[in-house]
Amino acid sequence: MSPPTHQASIVYKATGNLRVMQIVLGHAKIEITVRYLGVDLEVTLTLAEGADV
């Protein structure tokens, strides 16, 4: 079962890791996770650029 949107948003804000949230929520596409969390895509891309993978 996926966590409620509010809890997922709290975890995303704490971690800043959209990929982890995608996995936790069970979304096949990252775009679904972005829409689900109501995340600003530009902010997300900026955070992703600074991440070591």
Distance bins in CASP14 RR format, pairs under 12 A and 6 or more apart:
PFRMAT RR
TARGET T0000
AUTHOR 0000-0000-0000
RMODE 2
METHOD distances of the structure
MODEL  1
1 7 0 0 0 0 0 1 0 0 0 0 0
1 8 0 0 0 0 0 1 0 0 0 0 0
1 24 0 0 0 0 0 1 0 0 0 0 0
1 25 0 0 0 0 0 1 0 0 0 0 0
1 26 0 0 0 0 0 1 0 0 0 0 0
2 8 1 0 0 1 0 0 0 0 0 0 0
2 11 0 0 0 0 0 1 0 0 0 0 0
2 21 0 0 0 0 0 1 0 0 0 0 0
2 22 0 0 0 0 0 1 0 0 0 0 0
2 23 0 0 0 0 0 1 0 0 0 0 0
2 24 1 0 0 1 0 0 0 0 0 0 0
2 25 1 0 1 0 0 0 0 0 0 0 0
2 26 1 0 0 1 0 0 0 0 0 0 0
2 27 0 0 0 0 1 0 0 0 0 0 0
2 32 0 0 0 0 0 1 0 0 0 0 0
2 33 0 0 0 0 0 1 0 0 0 0 0
2 36 0 0 0 0 1 0 0 0 0 0 0
2 37 0 0 0 0 0 1 0 0 0 0 0
3 9 0 0 0 0 1 0 0 0 0 0 0
3 10 0 0 0 0 1 0 0 0 0 0 0
3 11 1 0 0 1 0 0 0 0 0 0 0
3 12 0 0 0 0 0 1 0 0 0 0 0
3 21 0 0 0 0 1 0 0 0 0 0 0
3 24 1 0 0 1 0 0 0 0 0 0 0
3 25 1 0 0 1 0 0 0 0 0 0 0
3 26 0 0 0 0 0 1 0 0 0 0 0
3 36 0 0 0 0 0 1 0 0 0 0 0
3 37 0 0 0 0 0 1 0 0 0 0 0
4 10 0 0 0 0 1 0 0 0 0 0 0
4 11 0 0 0 0 0 1 0 0 0 0 0
4 25 0 0 0 0 0 1 0 0 0 0 0
4 36 0 0 0 0 0 1 0 0 0 0 0
4 37 0 0 0 0 0 1 0 0 0 0 0
5 11 0 0 0 0 0 1 0 0 0 0 0
5 12 0 0 0 0 0 1 0 0 0 0 0
5 21 0 0 0 0 0 1 0 0 0 0 0
5 25 0 0 0 0 1 0 0 0 0 0 0
5 33 0 0 0 0 0 1 0 0 0 0 0
5 35 0 0 0 0 0 1 0 0 0 0 0
5 36 1 0 0 1 0 0 0 0 0 0 0
5 37 1 0 0 1 0 0 0 0 0 0 0
5 38 0 0 0 0 1 0 0 0 0 0 0
5 39 0 0 0 0 0 1 0 0 0 0 0
6 12 0 0 0 0 0 1 0 0 0 0 0
6 13 0 0 0 0 0 1 0 0 0 0 0
6 36 0 0 0 0 0 1 0 0 0 0 0
6 37 0 0 0 0 0 1 0 0 0 0 0
6 38 0 0 0 0 0 1 0 0 0 0 0
7 13 0 0 0 0 0 1 0 0 0 0 0
7 14 0 0 0 0 0 1 0 0 0 0 0
7 21 0 0 0 0 0 1 0 0 0 0 0
7 24 0 0 0 0 0 1 0 0 0 0 0
7 25 0 0 0 0 0 1 0 0 0 0 0
7 37 0 0 0 0 0 1 0 0 0 0 0
8 14 0 0 0 0 0 1 0 0 0 0 0
8 15 0 0 0 0 0 1 0 0 0 0 0
8 16 0 0 0 0 0 1 0 0 0 0 0
8 17 0 0 0 0 0 1 0 0 0 0 0
8 18 0 0 0 0 0 1 0 0 0 0 0
8 20 0 0 0 0 0 1 0 0 0 0 0
8 21 1 0 0 1 0 0 0 0 0 0 0
8 22 0 0 0 0 0 1 0 0 0 0 0
8 23 0 0 0 0 0 1 0 0 0 0 0
8 24 1 0 0 1 0 0 0 0 0 0 0
8 25 1 0 0 1 0 0 0 0 0 0 0
8 26 0 0 0 0 0 1 0 0 0 0 0
8 27 0 0 0 0 0 1 0 0 0 0 0
8 33 0 0 0 0 1 0 0 0 0 0 0
8 34 0 0 0 0 0 1 0 0 0 0 0
8 36 1 0 0 1 0 0 0 0 0 0 0
8 37 1 0 0 1 0 0 0 0 0 0 0
8 38 0 0 0 0 0 1 0 0 0 0 0
8 39 0 0 0 0 0 1 0 0 0 0 0
9 15 0 0 0 0 0 1 0 0 0 0 0
9 16 0 0 0 0 0 1 0 0 0 0 0
9 18 0 0 0 0 0 1 0 0 0 0 0
9 21 0 0 0 0 1 0 0 0 0 0 0
9 25 0 0 0 0 0 1 0 0 0 0 0
9 33 0 0 0 0 0 1 0 0 0 0 0
9 34 0 0 0 0 0 1 0 0 0 0 0
9 36 0 0 0 0 1 0 0 0 0 0 0
9 37 1 0 1 0 0 0 0 0 0 0 0
9 38 1 0 0 1 0 0 0 0 0 0 0
9 39 0 0 0 0 1 0 0 0 0 0 0
10 16 0 0 0 0 0 1 0 0 0 0 0
10 21 0 0 0 0 0 1 0 0 0 0 0
10 37 0 0 0 0 0 1 0 0 0 0 0
11 17 0 0 0 0 1 0 0 0 0 0 0
11 18 0 0 0 0 0 1 0 0 0 0 0
11 20 0 0 0 0 1 0 0 0 0 0 0
11 21 1 0 0 1 0 0 0 0 0 0 0
11 22 0 0 0 0 0 1 0 0 0 0 0
11 23 0 0 0 0 0 1 0 0 0 0 0
11 24 1 0 0 1 0 0 0 0 0 0 0
11 25 0 0 0 0 1 0 0 0 0 0 0
11 33 0 0 0 0 0 1 0 0 0 0 0
11 37 0 0 0 0 1 0 0 0 0 0 0
12 18 1 0 0 1 0 0 0 0 0 0 0
12 19 0 0 0 0 0 1 0 0 0 0 0
12 20 0 0 0 0 1 0 0 0 0 0 0
12 21 1 0 1 0 0 0 0 0 0 0 0
12 22 0 0 0 0 0 1 0 0 0 0 0
12 24 0 0 0 0 1 0 0 0 0 0 0
12 25 0 0 0 0 1 0 0 0 0 0 0
12 33 0 0 0 0 1 0 0 0 0 0 0
12 34 0 0 0 0 0 1 0 0 0 0 0
12 36 0 0 0 0 1 0 0 0 0 0 0
12 37 1 0 1 0 0 0 0 0 0 0 0
12 38 0 0 0 0 1 0 0 0 0 0 0
12 39 1 0 0 1 0 0 0 0 0 0 0
12 40 0 0 0 0 0 1 0 0 0 0 0
12 43 0 0 0 0 0 1 0 0 0 0 0
12 44 0 0 0 0 1 0 0 0 0 0 0
12 47 0 0 0 0 0 1 0 0 0 0 0
13 21 0 0 0 0 0 1 0 0 0 0 0
13 37 0 0 0 0 1 0 0 0 0 0 0
13 38 0 0 0 0 0 1 0 0 0 0 0
13 39 0 0 0 0 1 0 0 0 0 0 0
13 43 0 0 0 0 0 1 0 0 0 0 0
13 44 0 0 0 0 0 1 0 0 0 0 0
13 47 0 0 0 0 0 1 0 0 0 0 0
14 20 0 0 0 0 0 1 0 0 0 0 0
14 21 0 0 0 0 0 1 0 0 0 0 0
15 21 1 0 0 1 0 0 0 0 0 0 0
15 22 0 0 0 0 0 1 0 0 0 0 0
15 23 0 0 0 0 0 1 0 0 0 0 0
15 24 0 0 0 0 1 0 0 0 0 0 0
15 37 0 0 0 0 0 1 0 0 0 0 0
15 47 0 0 0 0 0 1 0 0 0 0 0
15 51 0 0 0 0 0 1 0 0 0 0 0
16 22 0 0 0 0 0 1 0 0 0 0 0
16 33 0 0 0 0 0 1 0 0 0 0 0
16 37 0 0 0 0 0 1 0 0 0 0 0
16 39 0 0 0 0 1 0 0 0 0 0 0
16 43 0 0 0 0 1 0 0 0 0 0 0
16 44 0 0 0 0 1 0 0 0 0 0 0
16 46 0 0 0 0 0 1 0 0 0 0 0
16 47 1 0 1 0 0 0 0 0 0 0 0
16 48 0 0 0 0 1 0 0 0 0 0 0
16 50 0 0 0 0 0 1 0 0 0 0 0
16 51 0 0 0 0 1 0 0 0 0 0 0
17 23 0 0 0 0 1 0 0 0 0 0 0
17 24 0 0 0 0 1 0 0 0 0 0 0
17 30 0 0 0 0 0 1 0 0 0 0 0
17 33 0 0 0 0 0 1 0 0 0 0 0
17 37 0 0 0 0 0 1 0 0 0 0 0
17 39 0 0 0 0 0 1 0 0 0 0 0
17 44 0 0 0 0 0 1 0 0 0 0 0
17 47 0 0 0 0 1 0 0 0 0 0 0
17 48 0 0 0 0 1 0 0 0 0 0 0
17 50 0 0 0 0 0 1 0 0 0 0 0
17 51 1 0 0 1 0 0 0 0 0 0 0
17 52 0 0 0 0 0 1 0 0 0 0 0
17 53 0 0 0 0 0 1 0 0 0 0 0
18 24 0 0 0 0 0 1 0 0 0 0 0
18 25 0 0 0 0 0 1 0 0 0 0 0
18 27 0 0 0 0 0 1 0 0 0 0 0
18 29 0 0 0 0 0 1 0 0 0 0 0
18 30 1 0 0 1 0 0 0 0 0 0 0
18 31 0 0 0 0 0 1 0 0 0 0 0
18 32 0 0 0 0 0 1 0 0 0 0 0
18 33 1 0 0 1 0 0 0 0 0 0 0
18 34 1 0 0 1 0 0 0 0 0 0 0
18 35 0 0 0 0 0 1 0 0 0 0 0
18 36 0 0 0 0 0 1 0 0 0 0 0
18 37 1 0 0 1 0 0 0 0 0 0 0
18 38 0 0 0 0 0 1 0 0 0 0 0
18 39 1 0 0 1 0 0 0 0 0 0 0
18 40 0 0 0 0 0 1 0 0 0 0 0
18 41 0 0 0 0 1 0 0 0 0 0 0
18 43 0 0 0 0 1 0 0 0 0 0 0
18 44 1 0 1 0 0 0 0 0 0 0 0
18 45 0 0 0 0 1 0 0 0 0 0 0
18 46 0 0 0 0 0 1 0 0 0 0 0
18 47 1 0 0 1 0 0 0 0 0 0 0
18 48 1 0 0 1 0 0 0 0 0 0 0
18 51 0 0 0 0 1 0 0 0 0 0 0
18 53 0 0 0 0 0 1 0 0 0 0 0
19 25 0 0 0 0 0 1 0 0 0 0 0
19 26 0 0 0 0 0 1 0 0 0 0 0
19 27 0 0 0 0 0 1 0 0 0 0 0
19 29 0 0 0 0 0 1 0 0 0 0 0
19 30 1 0 0 1 0 0 0 0 0 0 0
19 33 0 0 0 0 1 0 0 0 0 0 0
19 34 0 0 0 0 0 1 0 0 0 0 0
19 44 0 0 0 0 0 1 0 0 0 0 0
19 47 0 0 0 0 0 1 0 0 0 0 0
19 48 0 0 0 0 1 0 0 0 0 0 0
19 51 0 0 0 0 1 0 0 0 0 0 0
19 53 0 0 0 0 1 0 0 0 0 0 0
20 26 0 0 0 0 0 1 0 0 0 0 0
20 27 0 0 0 0 0 1 0 0 0 0 0
20 30 0 0 0 0 0 1 0 0 0 0 0
20 33 0 0 0 0 1 0 0 0 0 0 0
20 37 0 0 0 0 0 1 0 0 0 0 0
20 48 0 0 0 0 0 1 0 0 0 0 0
20 51 0 0 0 0 0 1 0 0 0 0 0
20 53 0 0 0 0 0 1 0 0 0 0 0
21 27 0 0 0 0 1 0 0 0 0 0 0
21 30 0 0 0 0 1 0 0 0 0 0 0
21 32 0 0 0 0 0 1 0 0 0 0 0
21 33 1 0 1 0 0 0 0 0 0 0 0
21 34 0 0 0 0 1 0 0 0 0 0 0
21 35 0 0 0 0 0 1 0 0 0 0 0
21 36 0 0 0 0 1 0 0 0 0 0 0
21 37 1 0 0 1 0 0 0 0 0 0 0
21 38 0 0 0 0 0 1 0 0 0 0 0
21 39 0 0 0 0 1 0 0 0 0 0 0
21 44 0 0 0 0 0 1 0 0 0 0 0
21 47 0 0 0 0 0 1 0 0 0 0 0
22 28 0 0 0 0 1 0 0 0 0 0 0
22 29 0 0 0 0 1 0 0 0 0 0 0
22 30 1 0 1 0 0 0 0 0 0 0 0
22 31 0 0 0 0 1 0 0 0 0 0 0
22 32 1 0 0 1 0 0 0 0 0 0 0
22 33 1 0 1 0 0 0 0 0 0 0 0
22 34 0 0 0 0 1 0 0 0 0 0 0
22 35 0 0 0 0 0 1 0 0 0 0 0
22 36 0 0 0 0 1 0 0 0 0 0 0
22 37 0 0 0 0 1 0 0 0 0 0 0
22 39 0 0 0 0 0 1 0 0 0 0 0
22 44 0 0 0 0 0 1 0 0 0 0 0
22 48 0 0 0 0 0 1 0 0 0 0 0
23 30 0 0 0 0 0 1 0 0 0 0 0
23 33 0 0 0 0 1 0 0 0 0 0 0
24 33 0 0 0 0 1 0 0 0 0 0 0
24 36 0 0 0 0 0 1 0 0 0 0 0
24 37 0 0 0 0 0 1 0 0 0 0 0
25 32 0 0 0 0 1 0 0 0 0 0 0
25 33 1 0 1 0 0 0 0 0 0 0 0
25 34 0 0 0 0 0 1 0 0 0 0 0
25 35 0 0 0 0 0 1 0 0 0 0 0
25 36 1 0 0 1 0 0 0 0 0 0 0
25 37 0 0 0 0 1 0 0 0 0 0 0
26 32 0 0 0 0 1 0 0 0 0 0 0
26 33 0 0 0 0 1 0 0 0 0 0 0
26 36 0 0 0 0 0 1 0 0 0 0 0
27 33 1 0 1 0 0 0 0 0 0 0 0
27 34 0 0 0 0 1 0 0 0 0 0 0
27 35 0 0 0 0 1 0 0 0 0 0 0
27 36 1 0 0 1 0 0 0 0 0 0 0
27 37 0 0 0 0 1 0 0 0 0 0 0
29 35 0 0 0 0 1 0 0 0 0 0 0
29 36 0 0 0 0 0 1 0 0 0 0 0
30 36 0 0 0 0 0 1 0 0 0 0 0
30 37 0 0 0 0 0 1 0 0 0 0 0
30 39 0 0 0 0 0 1 0 0 0 0 0
30 41 0 0 0 0 1 0 0 0 0 0 0
30 44 0 0 0 0 1 0 0 0 0 0 0
30 45 0 0 0 0 0 1 0 0 0 0 0
30 48 0 0 0 0 1 0 0 0 0 0 0
31 37 0 0 0 0 0 1 0 0 0 0 0
31 38 0 0 0 0 0 1 0 0 0 0 0
31 39 0 0 0 0 0 1 0 0 0 0 0
31 41 0 0 0 0 1 0 0 0 0 0 0
31 44 0 0 0 0 0 1 0 0 0 0 0
32 38 0 0 0 0 0 1 0 0 0 0 0
32 39 0 0 0 0 0 1 0 0 0 0 0
33 39 1 0 0 1 0 0 0 0 0 0 0
33 41 0 0 0 0 0 1 0 0 0 0 0
33 44 0 0 0 0 1 0 0 0 0 0 0
34 40 0 0 0 0 1 0 0 0 0 0 0
34 41 1 0 1 0 0 0 0 0 0 0 0
34 42 0 0 0 0 0 1 0 0 0 0 0
34 43 0 0 0 0 0 1 0 0 0 0 0
34 44 1 0 0 1 0 0 0 0 0 0 0
34 45 0 0 0 0 1 0 0 0 0 0 0
34 47 0 0 0 0 0 1 0 0 0 0 0
34 48 0 0 0 0 0 1 0 0 0 0 0
35 41 0 0 0 0 1 0 0 0 0 0 0
35 44 0 0 0 0 0 1 0 0 0 0 0
37 43 0 0 0 0 0 1 0 0 0 0 0
37 44 0 0 0 0 1 0 0 0 0 0 0
38 44 0 0 0 0 1 0 0 0 0 0 0
39 45 0 0 0 0 0 1 0 0 0 0 0
39 46 0 0 0 0 0 1 0 0 0 0 0
39 47 0 0 0 0 1 0 0 0 0 0 0
39 48 0 0 0 0 0 1 0 0 0 0 0
40 46 0 0 0 0 1 0 0 0 0 0 0
40 47 0 0 0 0 0 1 0 0 0 0 0
41 47 0 0 0 0 0 1 0 0 0 0 0
41 48 0 0 0 0 0 1 0 0 0 0 0
42 48 0 0 0 0 0 1 0 0 0 0 0
42 49 0 0 0 0 0 1 0 0 0 0 0
43 49 0 0 0 0 0 1 0 0 0 0 0
44 50 0 0 0 0 0 1 0 0 0 0 0
44 51 0 0 0 0 0 1 0 0 0 0 0
45 51 0 0 0 0 0 1 0 0 0 0 0
END
